[in-house]
């Protein structure tokens, strides 16, 4: 675990990954869509929407991201506040609450965007059913009603996977950046806890990127995937690159520390 943690922290040092990741996600959408449209994608179990990674991870991607980030952000923020700002318990606790509000913001973004995607698909869709001759033609208002009658709904289905997986991955990368300015005794129990959460978050982000790739090569039209990832990138940029720089916001994982002055000091 410790060796994995050192390797992953080195890969994240300096913020290079966060700068390159948005371009990587866009490149995956472009390349994956080209392979899909050219019918050059091999048949694998991942083409089935009921594969285990999709059912037990992607379908609840925000829950996985939320419940792993929650303890990581709480512990690292509290430790950071005490070590860097010499805050007492009360101020450190308030800083923790402020940073954890980023998870509330993320939950609102997830809820609003997925609801909007469903609304757009229902608004633009039509239902095809194999109705019996002589039966009156029924107009379906939603995809759910269509599926209840064993119909096929055709609408503009913005890729919720491309949106959520891109946003979750970028959020994880932003939050683990706190380790660049955090110093914890390597022999302490706190170090083990933080390192375990960090490695778990990194492996989770790898799953998100891998499933993002699977979505790009197996599902949705190009425009649906591109719009999904652009919304995910916009949500990340609007929060971590704009709003969280303002005083009245959840703030950044490394407040008041310019990027050029960050130093990797997690383990000593």
C-alpha positions, 0 to 999 in steps of 0.5 A: 500500500505504501509503495503504491501510494508513493508512486501515485503521489509522484504521478500527481505531483505538480498538477500535471495530471489535472492539466492534461486530464481534460484533454485526455478525456476529449481525445478518448471521446474523439478516438472512441467515437471514430472506432465505434463509427468505423465498426472497429470495436471488438466484442467484449462483455463490456458491450453489455450494459449489465456488466459488473463494472457498470452495474456496481460502480458506474451506476452509483458513481457519485455514491462511490466518489462521495463516500470515499472523498468524504473521510479523505477531505475531512481528515486531510483538511483538519490536519492541514488547517492545524499544521499550516494555519495553526488553527484550534479545534473549532476553526479547523472544524469550521474549515472542514465543514467549508471544504466538505460543502464541495461535496454538497455542490457536487451532489447538486450538480449531479442531481440537476444535470442528470434530471436535465438529461432525462428531461431533454430525452423525454422532450425530444423522444418518440416511442416505437411499439409493436401495437396490435392492429386496430388499437388506437395510437397512444402518445407517450410522454416519457421514456418510462411509459414507453418501456412499460409497453415494451416500446423503444424510445428514441430521443437525444440521450446526452451521455450521463456516463461521460458527464459524471465520470469526467466530473468525478475523476477531475474532482478526485484529482483536484481533492487529492492535491492537498497531499502536496502541502500536507506533512504527516509522520510516516509512522503514524496511524493517520498516515496509514488512514490517509494513504489507504483513502488516497490509494482507493481514490486513485484506483477509483479514478482509474475505473472511472477513466476506463469506463469512460473509455468503454462508454466512448467506444460502445455507447451513444452517438458522438454528439451525445458523448461530446456534449456529456463530457463538455458539461462535465468539464464545464462543471469542474472548471466552473467550480474548481477553476472559477467559483472556488477561488472566490471568498464565499465558496467551499474553497480549494484543497490548498488555500492561499498557496500558489501553484508554483510554490506547492511542494510535495511533502506528504511523507517524511 
